[in-house]
Every structure is written in structure tokens, then in C-alpha cells.
Amino acid sequence: MTYSVEQIVAILKKRQGQRTLTDFAKSLGITKVYLSDIYRKRRDPGPAILEYLGFEKLVTEPRYVRRDSAA
């Protein structure tokens, strides 16, 4: 199963829960601005985000797959 950027962002927002953008970004080791850019679809989720969520980016198409099911 593959996931779109929108689905990845939705999962990320769910994982954020009630934490502030600043606190959540800090826990991920990224900046608040970068996290905000991901939420606003200005930037794609990078390796730190994908690692946290357990995903990796497919090179052949702009979709995402869980690492445990990647070929």
C-alpha cells in the first residue's frame, strides 16, 4: 500500500496530538518553520519525519510506503 503526501501529513498531525508546533518540532529534531512548511504543503516530509513515522519515500513515484513492506 502506498500513501500520498496528504496522508503522511494527516498521520503526522495525528501524532502531534495536543503538543504545540514548537514542542513537536523539537521532539523530531527539526525546526518549527520546517514543520509548518510540511503542514502547509510547501515542503515534502524529509528523512527525519519519515523515519519517525516509519515510512520511506519511493524513488519511482511521489508516494510513500511503510518501511516494513518496502520491496
mmJSON file of the N, C-alpha and C atoms, coordinates in Angstrom:
{"data_MODEL":{"atom_site":{
"group_PDB":["ATOM","ATOM","ATOM","ATOM","ATOM","ATOM","ATOM","ATOM","ATOM","ATOM","ATOM","ATOM","ATOM","ATOM","ATOM","ATOM","ATOM","ATOM","ATOM","ATOM","ATOM","ATOM","ATOM","ATOM","ATOM","ATOM","ATOM","ATOM","ATOM","ATOM","ATOM","ATOM","ATOM","ATOM","ATOM","ATOM","ATOM","ATOM","ATOM","ATOM","ATOM","ATOM","ATOM","ATOM","ATOM","ATOM","ATOM","ATOM","ATOM","ATOM","ATOM","ATOM","ATOM","ATOM","ATOM","ATOM","ATOM","ATOM","ATOM","ATOM","ATOM","ATOM","ATOM","ATOM","ATOM","ATOM","ATOM","ATOM","ATOM","ATOM","ATOM","ATOM","ATOM","ATOM","ATOM","ATOM","ATOM","ATOM","ATOM","ATOM","ATOM","ATOM","ATOM","ATOM","ATOM","ATOM","ATOM","ATOM","ATOM","ATOM","ATOM","ATOM","ATOM","ATOM","ATOM","ATOM","ATOM","ATOM","ATOM","ATOM","ATOM","ATOM","ATOM","ATOM","ATOM","ATOM","ATOM","ATOM","ATOM","ATOM","ATOM","ATOM","ATOM","ATOM","ATOM","ATOM","ATOM","ATOM","ATOM","ATOM","ATOM","ATOM","ATOM","ATOM","ATOM","ATOM","ATOM","ATOM","ATOM","ATOM","ATOM","ATOM","ATOM","ATOM","ATOM","ATOM","ATOM","ATOM","ATOM","ATOM","ATOM","ATOM","ATOM","ATOM","ATOM","ATOM","ATOM","ATOM","ATOM","ATOM","ATOM","ATOM","ATOM","ATOM","ATOM","ATOM","ATOM","ATOM","ATOM","ATOM","ATOM","ATOM","ATOM","ATOM","ATOM","ATOM","ATOM","ATOM","ATOM","ATOM","ATOM","ATOM","ATOM","ATOM","ATOM","ATOM","ATOM","ATOM","ATOM","ATOM","ATOM","ATOM","ATOM","ATOM","ATOM","ATOM","ATOM","ATOM","ATOM","ATOM","ATOM","ATOM","ATOM","ATOM","ATOM","ATOM","ATOM","ATOM","ATOM","ATOM","ATOM","ATOM","ATOM","ATOM","ATOM","ATOM","ATOM","ATOM","ATOM","ATOM","ATOM","ATOM","ATOM"],
"id":[1,2,3,4,5,6,7,8,9,10,11,12,13,14,15,16,17,18,19,20,21,22,23,24,25,26,27,28,29,30,31,32,33,34,35,36,37,38,39,40,41,42,43,44,45,46,47,48,49,50,51,52,53,54,55,56,57,58,59,60,61,62,63,64,65,66,67,68,69,70,71,72,73,74,75,76,77,78,79,80,81,82,83,84,85,86,87,88,89,90,91,92,93,94,95,96,97,98,99,100,101,102,103,104,105,106,107,108,109,110,111,112,113,114,115,116,117,118,119,120,121,122,123,124,125,126,127,128,129,130,131,132,133,134,135,136,137,138,139,140,141,142,143,144,145,146,147,148,149,150,151,152,153,154,155,156,157,158,159,160,161,162,163,164,165,166,167,168,169,170,171,172,173,174,175,176,177,178,179,180,181,182,183,184,185,186,187,188,189,190,191,192,193,194,195,196,197,198,199,200,201,202,203,204,205,206,207,208,209,210,211,212,213],
"type_symbol":["N","C","C","N","C","C","N","C","C","N","C","C","N","C","C","N","C","C","N","C","C","N","C","C","N","C","C","N","C","C","N","C","C","N","C","C","N","C","C","N","C","C","N","C","C","N","C","C","N","C","C","N","C","C","N","C","C","N","C","C","N","C","C","N","C","C","N","C","C","N","C","C","N","C","C","N","C","C","N","C","C","N","C","C","N","C","C","N","C","C","N","C","C","N","C","C","N","C","C","N","C","C","N","C","C","N","C","C","N","C","C","N","C","C","N","C","C","N","C","C","N","C","C","N","C","C","N","C","C","N","C","C","N","C","C","N","C","C","N","C","C","N","C","C","N","C","C","N","C","C","N","C","C","N","C","C","N","C","C","N","C","C","N","C","C","N","C","C","N","C","C","N","C","C","N","C","C","N","C","C","N","C","C","N","C","C","N","C","C","N","C","C","N","C","C","N","C","C","N","C","C","N","C","C","N","C","C","N","C","C","N","C","C"],
"label_atom_id":["N","CA","C","N","CA","C","N","CA","C","N","CA","C","N","CA","C","N","CA","C","N","CA","C","N","CA","C","N","CA","C","N","CA","C","N","CA","C","N","CA","C","N","CA","C","N","CA","C","N","CA","C","N","CA","C","N","CA","C","N","CA","C","N","CA","C","N","CA","C","N","CA","C","N","CA","C","N","CA","C","N","CA","C","N","CA","C","N","CA","C","N","CA","C","N","CA","C","N","CA","C","N","CA","C","N","CA","C","N","CA","C","N","CA","C","N","CA","C","N","CA","C","N","CA","C","N","CA","C","N","CA","C","N","CA","C","N","CA","C","N","CA","C","N","CA","C","N","CA","C","N","CA","C","N","CA","C","N","CA","C","N","CA","C","N","CA","C","N","CA","C","N","CA","C","N","CA","C","N","CA","C","N","CA","C","N","CA","C","N","CA","C","N","CA","C","N","CA","C","N","CA","C","N","CA","C","N","CA","C","N","CA","C","N","CA","C","N","CA","C","N","CA","C","N","CA","C","N","CA","C","N","CA","C","N","CA","C","N","CA","C","N","CA","C","N","CA","C"],
"label_alt_id":[null,null,null,null,null,null,null,null,null,null,null,null,null,null,null,null,null,null,null,null,null,null,null,null,null,null,null,null,null,null,null,null,null,null,null,null,null,null,null,null,null,null,null,null,null,null,null,null,null,null,null,null,null,null,null,null,null,null,null,null,null,null,null,null,null,null,null,null,null,null,null,null,null,null,null,null,null,null,null,null,null,null,null,null,null,null,null,null,null,null,null,null,null,null,null,null,null,null,null,null,null,null,null,null,null,null,null,null,null,null,null,null,null,null,null,null,null,null,null,null,null,null,null,null,null,null,null,null,null,null,null,null,null,null,null,null,null,null,null,null,null,null,null,null,null,null,null,null,null,null,null,null,null,null,null,null,null,null,null,null,null,null,null,null,null,null,null,null,null,null,null,null,null,null,null,null,null,null,null,null,null,null,null,null,null,null,null,null,null,null,null,null,null,null,null,null,null,null,null,null,null,null,null,null,null,null,null,null,null,null,null,null,null],
"label_comp_id":["MET","MET","MET","THR","THR","THR","TYR","TYR","TYR","SER","SER","SER","VAL","VAL","VAL","GLU","GLU","GLU","GLN","GLN","GLN","ILE","ILE","ILE","VAL","VAL","VAL","ALA","ALA","ALA","ILE","ILE","ILE","LEU","LEU","LEU","LYS","LYS","LYS","LYS","LYS","LYS","ARG","ARG","ARG","GLN","GLN","GLN","GLY","GLY","GLY","GLN","GLN","GLN","ARG","ARG","ARG","THR","THR","THR","LEU","LEU","LEU","THR","THR","THR","ASP","ASP","ASP","PHE","PHE","PHE","ALA","ALA","ALA","LYS","LYS","LYS","SER","SER","SER","LEU","LEU","LEU","GLY","GLY","GLY","ILE","ILE","ILE","THR","THR","THR","LYS","LYS","LYS","VAL","VAL","VAL","TYR","TYR","TYR","LEU","LEU","LEU","SER","SER","SER","ASP","ASP","ASP","ILE","ILE","ILE","TYR","TYR","TYR","ARG","ARG","ARG","LYS","LYS","LYS","ARG","ARG","ARG","ARG","ARG","ARG","ASP","ASP","ASP","PRO","PRO","PRO","GLY","GLY","GLY","PRO","PRO","PRO","ALA","ALA","ALA","ILE","ILE","ILE","LEU","LEU","LEU","GLU","GLU","GLU","TYR","TYR","TYR","LEU","LEU","LEU","GLY","GLY","GLY","PHE","PHE","PHE","GLU","GLU","GLU","LYS","LYS","LYS","LEU","LEU","LEU","VAL","VAL","VAL","THR","THR","THR","GLU","GLU","GLU","PRO","PRO","PRO","ARG","ARG","ARG","TYR","TYR","TYR","VAL","VAL","VAL","ARG","ARG","ARG","ARG","ARG","ARG","ASP","ASP","ASP","SER","SER","SER","ALA","ALA","ALA","ALA","ALA","ALA"],
"label_asym_id":["A","A","A","A","A","A","A","A","A","A","A","A","A","A","A","A","A","A","A","A","A","A","A","A","A","A","A","A","A","A","A","A","A","A","A","A","A","A","A","A","A","A","A","A","A","A","A","A","A","A","A","A","A","A","A","A","A","A","A","A","A","A","A","A","A","A","A","A","A","A","A","A","A","A","A","A","A","A","A","A","A","A","A","A","A","A","A","A","A","A","A","A","A","A","A","A","A","A","A","A","A","A","A","A","A","A","A","A","A","A","A","A","A","A","A","A","A","A","A","A","A","A","A","A","A","A","A","A","A","A","A","A","A","A","A","A","A","A","A","A","A","A","A","A","A","A","A","A","A","A","A","A","A","A","A","A","A","A","A","A","A","A","A","A","A","A","A","A","A","A","A","A","A","A","A","A","A","A","A","A","A","A","A","A","A","A","A","A","A","A","A","A","A","A","A","A","A","A","A","A","A","A","A","A","A","A","A","A","A","A","A","A","A"],
"label_entity_id":["1","1","1","1","1","1","1","1","1","1","1","1","1","1","1","1","1","1","1","1","1","1","1","1","1","1","1","1","1","1","1","1","1","1","1","1","1","1","1","1","1","1","1","1","1","1","1","1","1","1","1","1","1","1","1","1","1","1","1","1","1","1","1","1","1","1","1","1","1","1","1","1","1","1","1","1","1","1","1","1","1","1","1","1","1","1","1","1","1","1","1","1","1","1","1","1","1","1","1","1","1","1","1","1","1","1","1","1","1","1","1","1","1","1","1","1","1","1","1","1","1","1","1","1","1","1","1","1","1","1","1","1","1","1","1","1","1","1","1","1","1","1","1","1","1","1","1","1","1","1","1","1","1","1","1","1","1","1","1","1","1","1","1","1","1","1","1","1","1","1","1","1","1","1","1","1","1","1","1","1","1","1","1","1","1","1","1","1","1","1","1","1","1","1","1","1","1","1","1","1","1","1","1","1","1","1","1","1","1","1","1","1","1"],
"label_seq_id":[1,1,1,2,2,2,3,3,3,4,4,4,5,5,5,6,6,6,7,7,7,8,8,8,9,9,9,10,10,10,11,11,11,12,12,12,13,13,13,14,14,14,15,15,15,16,16,16,17,17,17,18,18,18,19,19,19,20,20,20,21,21,21,22,22,22,23,23,23,24,24,24,25,25,25,26,26,26,27,27,27,28,28,28,29,29,29,30,30,30,31,31,31,32,32,32,33,33,33,34,34,34,35,35,35,36,36,36,37,37,37,38,38,38,39,39,39,40,40,40,41,41,41,42,42,42,43,43,43,44,44,44,45,45,45,46,46,46,47,47,47,48,48,48,49,49,49,50,50,50,51,51,51,52,52,52,53,53,53,54,54,54,55,55,55,56,56,56,57,57,57,58,58,58,59,59,59,60,60,60,61,61,61,62,62,62,63,63,63,64,64,64,65,65,65,66,66,66,67,67,67,68,68,68,69,69,69,70,70,70,71,71,71],
"pdbx_PDB_ins_code":[null,null,null,null,null,null,null,null,null,null,null,null,null,null,null,null,null,null,null,null,null,null,null,null,null,null,null,null,null,null,null,null,null,null,null,null,null,null,null,null,null,null,null,null,null,null,null,null,null,null,null,null,null,null,null,null,null,null,null,null,null,null,null,null,null,null,null,null,null,null,null,null,null,null,null,null,null,null,null,null,null,null,null,null,null,null,null,null,null,null,null,null,null,null,null,null,null,null,null,null,null,null,null,null,null,null,null,null,null,null,null,null,null,null,null,null,null,null,null,null,null,null,null,null,null,null,null,null,null,null,null,null,null,null,null,null,null,null,null,null,null,null,null,null,null,null,null,null,null,null,null,null,null,null,null,null,null,null,null,null,null,null,null,null,null,null,null,null,null,null,null,null,null,null,null,null,null,null,null,null,null,null,null,null,null,null,null,null,null,null,null,null,null,null,null,null,null,null,null,null,null,null,null,null,null,null,null,null,null,null,null,null,null],
"Cartn_x":[0.834,0.0,0.882,0.536,1.28,0.443,1.111,0.479,0.845,-0.093,0.165,0.788,1.311,1.854,0.763,-0.441,-1.552,-1.822,-1.729,-1.941,-0.813,0.407,1.554,1.382,0.98,0.779,-0.341,-1.404,-2.501,-2.027,-1.218,-0.664,0.229,1.034,1.938,1.155,0.099,-0.723,-1.386,-1.812,-2.418,-1.396,-0.166,0.895,1.263,1.089,1.391,0.449,-0.793,-1.774,-1.943,-1.905,-2.112,-0.814,0.309,1.58,1.62,2.322,2.48,3.377,3.29,4.133,5.606,5.944,7.331,7.812,7.016,7.412,7.508,6.562,6.575,7.777,8.032,9.186,10.478,10.597,11.794,11.979,10.882,10.973,11.403,11.123,11.517,12.927,13.486,14.813,14.788,13.654,13.523,13.029,13.035,12.571,11.059,10.516,9.083,8.699,9.565,9.299,9.22,10.132,10.126,8.848,8.457,7.237,6.023,5.98,4.89,4.834,5.997,6.053,5.521,5.78,5.248,3.732,3.222,1.775,1.08,1.749,1.169,1.487,2.115,2.469,3.433,4.265,5.325,6.565,6.712,7.844,7.333,8.021,7.684,8.343,7.756,8.386,9.745,10.743,12.095,12.391,13.645,14.04,13.725,13.909,13.644,12.166,11.301,9.86,9.471,9.956,9.614,10.121,11.307,11.86,10.97,10.567,9.698,8.386,7.829,6.546,6.685,7.914,8.128,7.873,8.118,7.921,9.238,9.243,10.342,9.732,10.436,9.933,10.307,9.344,9.621,10.264,11.292,12.0,11.231,10.498,9.84,8.56,7.969,6.738,6.604,5.875,5.758,4.729,4.914,4.054,4.962,4.377,5.154,4.668,5.585,5.259,5.878,5.217,5.79,7.064,8.086,9.372,9.275,8.461,8.386,7.766,7.104,6.507,7.203,8.31,9.033,9.754,9.782,10.459,11.946],
"Cartn_y":[-1.18,0.0,1.248,2.214,3.471,4.591,5.634,6.765,8.053,8.967,10.271,11.2,12.321,13.323,13.778,13.948,14.386,13.386,12.104,11.079,11.086,11.278,11.356,12.541,13.676,14.872,14.638,13.981,13.685,12.787,11.794,10.908,11.707,12.591,13.417,14.319,14.947,15.817,15.026,13.811,12.97,12.626,12.338,12.017,13.233,14.438,15.647,15.772,15.413,15.478,16.888,17.038,18.339,19.135,18.556,19.272,20.505,21.515,22.706,22.382,23.199,23.03,23.072,24.008,24.157,22.906,22.417,21.227,19.987,19.836,18.665,18.709,19.869,20.006,19.707,20.227,19.986,18.496,17.807,16.367,15.576,16.126,15.477,15.866,16.88,17.358,18.236,18.896,19.801,21.155,22.15,23.472,23.582,24.511,24.796,25.271,26.053,26.566,25.415,24.47,23.324,22.501,22.253,21.5,22.253,23.543,24.362,24.285,24.322,24.217,22.869,21.816,20.494,20.51,21.053,21.114,21.951,22.987,23.857,23.391,22.231,21.587,22.425,23.194,23.953,23.087,22.091,21.164,19.763,18.795,17.39,16.928,15.942,15.384,14.785,15.136,14.644,13.386,12.949,11.697,11.615,12.701,12.665,12.393,13.03,12.843,11.423,10.991,9.657,8.577,8.758,7.801,7.727,8.876,8.943,8.199,8.345,7.725,6.284,5.861,4.5,4.34,5.403,5.373,5.638,5.357,5.766,6.223,7.103,7.65,6.726,6.465,5.687,6.599,6.115,6.916,6.953,5.912,5.784,6.593,6.981,7.76,8.588,9.677,10.528,10.006,8.774,8.156,7.589,7.139,6.642,5.261,4.507,3.142,2.9,2.108,1.739,0.934,1.191,0.528,-0.974,-1.509,-2.958,-3.663,-2.906,-3.535,-3.092,-2.354,-1.896,-3.069,-3.034,-4.11,-3.918],
"Cartn_z":[0.0,0.0,0.0,-0.802,-0.838,-0.221,0.21,0.868,0.147,0.047,-0.555,0.487,0.028,0.939,1.905,1.396,2.242,3.364,3.063,4.079,5.114,4.651,5.557,6.509,5.967,6.783,7.802,7.396,8.317,9.463,9.157,10.187,11.129,10.563,11.354,12.308,11.806,12.653,13.78,13.472,14.496,15.578,15.167,16.124,16.987,16.418,17.182,18.365,18.147,19.229,19.748,21.061,21.707,21.888,21.475,21.629,20.733,21.163,20.338,19.149,18.129,16.95,17.354,18.232,18.691,19.422,20.359,21.128,20.237,19.342,18.467,17.532,16.937,16.046,16.786,17.996,18.796,19.076,19.365,19.648,18.414,17.223,15.971,15.522,16.163,15.784,14.544,14.316,13.178,13.68,12.802,13.198,13.067,13.828,13.767,12.365,11.744,10.395,9.39,9.497,8.595,8.772,10.026,10.286,9.74,9.946,9.42,7.899,7.261,5.798,5.314,6.047,5.695,5.808,6.9,7.107,6.038,5.561,4.533,3.117,3.022,1.748,0.906,1.596,0.92,0.726,1.611,1.541,1.811,1.244,1.497,2.789,3.427,4.633,4.287,5.066,4.824,5.617,5.565,6.211,7.704,8.455,9.897,10.173,9.411,9.571,9.172,8.026,7.535,8.48,9.02,9.981,11.224,11.714,12.891,12.658,11.476,11.151,10.675,10.37,9.892,8.406,7.644,6.199,5.479,4.2,3.328,2.013,1.337,0.085,-1.072,-1.924,-3.13,-4.162,-4.808,-5.799,-7.11,-7.415,-8.711,-8.853,-7.736,-7.79,-6.514,-6.574,-5.383,-4.392,-3.957,-2.96,-1.882,-0.804,0.322,0.726,1.313,1.717,3.091,3.914,5.211,4.97,5.766,5.574,5.655,6.527,6.686,5.492,4.592,3.405,2.119,2.232,1.041,0.389,-0.926,-1.659,-1.675],
"occupancy":[1.0,1.0,1.0,1.0,1.0,1.0,1.0,1.0,1.0,1.0,1.0,1.0,1.0,1.0,1.0,1.0,1.0,1.0,1.0,1.0,1.0,1.0,1.0,1.0,1.0,1.0,1.0,1.0,1.0,1.0,1.0,1.0,1.0,1.0,1.0,1.0,1.0,1.0,1.0,1.0,1.0,1.0,1.0,1.0,1.0,1.0,1.0,1.0,1.0,1.0,1.0,1.0,1.0,1.0,1.0,1.0,1.0,1.0,1.0,1.0,1.0,1.0,1.0,1.0,1.0,1.0,1.0,1.0,1.0,1.0,1.0,1.0,1.0,1.0,1.0,1.0,1.0,1.0,1.0,1.0,1.0,1.0,1.0,1.0,1.0,1.0,1.0,1.0,1.0,1.0,1.0,1.0,1.0,1.0,1.0,1.0,1.0,1.0,1.0,1.0,1.0,1.0,1.0,1.0,1.0,1.0,1.0,1.0,1.0,1.0,1.0,1.0,1.0,1.0,1.0,1.0,1.0,1.0,1.0,1.0,1.0,1.0,1.0,1.0,1.0,1.0,1.0,1.0,1.0,1.0,1.0,1.0,1.0,1.0,1.0,1.0,1.0,1.0,1.0,1.0,1.0,1.0,1.0,1.0,1.0,1.0,1.0,1.0,1.0,1.0,1.0,1.0,1.0,1.0,1.0,1.0,1.0,1.0,1.0,1.0,1.0,1.0,1.0,1.0,1.0,1.0,1.0,1.0,1.0,1.0,1.0,1.0,1.0,1.0,1.0,1.0,1.0,1.0,1.0,1.0,1.0,1.0,1.0,1.0,1.0,1.0,1.0,1.0,1.0,1.0,1.0,1.0,1.0,1.0,1.0,1.0,1.0,1.0,1.0,1.0,1.0,1.0,1.0,1.0,1.0,1.0,1.0,1.0,1.0,1.0,1.0,1.0,1.0],
"B_iso_or_equiv":[0.0,0.0,0.0,0.0,0.0,0.0,0.0,0.0,0.0,0.0,0.0,0.0,0.0,0.0,0.0,0.0,0.0,0.0,0.0,0.0,0.0,0.0,0.0,0.0,0.0,0.0,0.0,0.0,0.0,0.0,0.0,0.0,0.0,0.0,0.0,0.0,0.0,0.0,0.0,0.0,0.0,0.0,0.0,0.0,0.0,0.0,0.0,0.0,0.0,0.0,0.0,0.0,0.0,0.0,0.0,0.0,0.0,0.0,0.0,0.0,0.0,0.0,0.0,0.0,0.0,0.0,0.0,0.0,0.0,0.0,0.0,0.0,0.0,0.0,0.0,0.0,0.0,0.0,0.0,0.0,0.0,0.0,0.0,0.0,0.0,0.0,0.0,0.0,0.0,0.0,0.0,0.0,0.0,0.0,0.0,0.0,0.0,0.0,0.0,0.0,0.0,0.0,0.0,0.0,0.0,0.0,0.0,0.0,0.0,0.0,0.0,0.0,0.0,0.0,0.0,0.0,0.0,0.0,0.0,0.0,0.0,0.0,0.0,0.0,0.0,0.0,0.0,0.0,0.0,0.0,0.0,0.0,0.0,0.0,0.0,0.0,0.0,0.0,0.0,0.0,0.0,0.0,0.0,0.0,0.0,0.0,0.0,0.0,0.0,0.0,0.0,0.0,0.0,0.0,0.0,0.0,0.0,0.0,0.0,0.0,0.0,0.0,0.0,0.0,0.0,0.0,0.0,0.0,0.0,0.0,0.0,0.0,0.0,0.0,0.0,0.0,0.0,0.0,0.0,0.0,0.0,0.0,0.0,0.0,0.0,0.0,0.0,0.0,0.0,0.0,0.0,0.0,0.0,0.0,0.0,0.0,0.0,0.0,0.0,0.0,0.0,0.0,0.0,0.0,0.0,0.0,0.0,0.0,0.0,0.0,0.0,0.0,0.0],
"pdbx_formal_charge":[null,null,null,null,null,null,null,null,null,null,null,null,null,null,null,null,null,null,null,null,null,null,null,null,null,null,null,null,null,null,null,null,null,null,null,null,null,null,null,null,null,null,null,null,null,null,null,null,null,null,null,null,null,null,null,null,null,null,null,null,null,null,null,null,null,null,null,null,null,null,null,null,null,null,null,null,null,null,null,null,null,null,null,null,null,null,null,null,null,null,null,null,null,null,null,null,null,null,null,null,null,null,null,null,null,null,null,null,null,null,null,null,null,null,null,null,null,null,null,null,null,null,null,null,null,null,null,null,null,null,null,null,null,null,null,null,null,null,null,null,null,null,null,null,null,null,null,null,null,null,null,null,null,null,null,null,null,null,null,null,null,null,null,null,null,null,null,null,null,null,null,null,null,null,null,null,null,null,null,null,null,null,null,null,null,null,null,null,null,null,null,null,null,null,null,null,null,null,null,null,null,null,null,null,null,null,null,null,null,null,null,null,null],
"auth_seq_id":[1,1,1,2,2,2,3,3,3,4,4,4,5,5,5,6,6,6,7,7,7,8,8,8,9,9,9,10,10,10,11,11,11,12,12,12,13,13,13,14,14,14,15,15,15,16,16,16,17,17,17,18,18,18,19,19,19,20,20,20,21,21,21,22,22,22,23,23,23,24,24,24,25,25,25,26,26,26,27,27,27,28,28,28,29,29,29,30,30,30,31,31,31,32,32,32,33,33,33,34,34,34,35,35,35,36,36,36,37,37,37,38,38,38,39,39,39,40,40,40,41,41,41,42,42,42,43,43,43,44,44,44,45,45,45,46,46,46,47,47,47,48,48,48,49,49,49,50,50,50,51,51,51,52,52,52,53,53,53,54,54,54,55,55,55,56,56,56,57,57,57,58,58,58,59,59,59,60,60,60,61,61,61,62,62,62,63,63,63,64,64,64,65,65,65,66,66,66,67,67,67,68,68,68,69,69,69,70,70,70,71,71,71],
"auth_comp_id":["MET","MET","MET","THR","THR","THR","TYR","TYR","TYR","SER","SER","SER","VAL","VAL","VAL","GLU","GLU","GLU","GLN","GLN","GLN","ILE","ILE","ILE","VAL","VAL","VAL","ALA","ALA","ALA","ILE","ILE","ILE","LEU","LEU","LEU","LYS","LYS","LYS","LYS","LYS","LYS","ARG","ARG","ARG","GLN","GLN","GLN","GLY","GLY","GLY","GLN","GLN","GLN","ARG","ARG","ARG","THR","THR","THR","LEU","LEU","LEU","THR","THR","THR","ASP","ASP","ASP","PHE","PHE","PHE","ALA","ALA","ALA","LYS","LYS","LYS","SER","SER","SER","LEU","LEU","LEU","GLY","GLY","GLY","ILE","ILE","ILE","THR","THR","THR","LYS","LYS","LYS","VAL","VAL","VAL","TYR","TYR","TYR","LEU","LEU","LEU","SER","SER","SER","ASP","ASP","ASP","ILE","ILE","ILE","TYR","TYR","TYR","ARG","ARG","ARG","LYS","LYS","LYS","ARG","ARG","ARG","ARG","ARG","ARG","ASP","ASP","ASP","PRO","PRO","PRO","GLY","GLY","GLY","PRO","PRO","PRO","ALA","ALA","ALA","ILE","ILE","ILE","LEU","LEU","LEU","GLU","GLU","GLU","TYR","TYR","TYR","LEU","LEU","LEU","GLY","GLY","GLY","PHE","PHE","PHE","GLU","GLU","GLU","LYS","LYS","LYS","LEU","LEU","LEU","VAL","VAL","VAL","THR","THR","THR","GLU","GLU","GLU","PRO","PRO","PRO","ARG","ARG","ARG","TYR","TYR","TYR","VAL","VAL","VAL","ARG","ARG","ARG","ARG","ARG","ARG","ASP","ASP","ASP","SER","SER","SER","ALA","ALA","ALA","ALA","ALA","ALA"],
"auth_asym_id":["A","A","A","A","A","A","A","A","A","A","A","A","A","A","A","A","A","A","A","A","A","A","A","A","A","A","A","A","A","A","A","A","A","A","A","A","A","A","A","A","A","A","A","A","A","A","A","A","A","A","A","A","A","A","A","A","A","A","A","A","A","A","A","A","A","A","A","A","A","A","A","A","A","A","A","A","A","A","A","A","A","A","A","A","A","A","A","A","A","A","A","A","A","A","A","A","A","A","A","A","A","A","A","A","A","A","A","A","A","A","A","A","A","A","A","A","A","A","A","A","A","A","A","A","A","A","A","A","A","A","A","A","A","A","A","A","A","A","A","A","A","A","A","A","A","A","A","A","A","A","A","A","A","A","A","A","A","A","A","A","A","A","A","A","A","A","A","A","A","A","A","A","A","A","A","A","A","A","A","A","A","A","A","A","A","A","A","A","A","A","A","A","A","A","A","A","A","A","A","A","A","A","A","A","A","A","A","A","A","A","A","A","A"],
"auth_atom_id":["N","CA","C","N","CA","C","N","CA","C","N","CA","C","N","CA","C","N","CA","C","N","CA","C","N","CA","C","N","CA","C","N","CA","C","N","CA","C","N","CA","C","N","CA","C","N","CA","C","N","CA","C","N","CA","C","N","CA","C","N","CA","C","N","CA","C","N","CA","C","N","CA","C","N","CA","C","N","CA","C","N","CA","C","N","CA","C","N","CA","C","N","CA","C","N","CA","C","N","CA","C","N","CA","C","N","CA","C","N","CA","C","N","CA","C","N","CA","C","N","CA","C","N","CA","C","N","CA","C","N","CA","C","N","CA","C","N","CA","C","N","CA","C","N","CA","C","N","CA","C","N","CA","C","N","CA","C","N","CA","C","N","CA","C","N","CA","C","N","CA","C","N","CA","C","N","CA","C","N","CA","C","N","CA","C","N","CA","C","N","CA","C","N","CA","C","N","CA","C","N","CA","C","N","CA","C","N","CA","C","N","CA","C","N","CA","C","N","CA","C","N","CA","C","N","CA","C","N","CA","C","N","CA","C","N","CA","C","N","CA","C","N","CA","C","N","CA","C"],
"pdbx_PDB_model_num":[1,1,1,1,1,1,1,1,1,1,1,1,1,1,1,1,1,1,1,1,1,1,1,1,1,1,1,1,1,1,1,1,1,1,1,1,1,1,1,1,1,1,1,1,1,1,1,1,1,1,1,1,1,1,1,1,1,1,1,1,1,1,1,1,1,1,1,1,1,1,1,1,1,1,1,1,1,1,1,1,1,1,1,1,1,1,1,1,1,1,1,1,1,1,1,1,1,1,1,1,1,1,1,1,1,1,1,1,1,1,1,1,1,1,1,1,1,1,1,1,1,1,1,1,1,1,1,1,1,1,1,1,1,1,1,1,1,1,1,1,1,1,1,1,1,1,1,1,1,1,1,1,1,1,1,1,1,1,1,1,1,1,1,1,1,1,1,1,1,1,1,1,1,1,1,1,1,1,1,1,1,1,1,1,1,1,1,1,1,1,1,1,1,1,1,1,1,1,1,1,1,1,1,1,1,1,1,1,1,1,1,1,1]
}}}
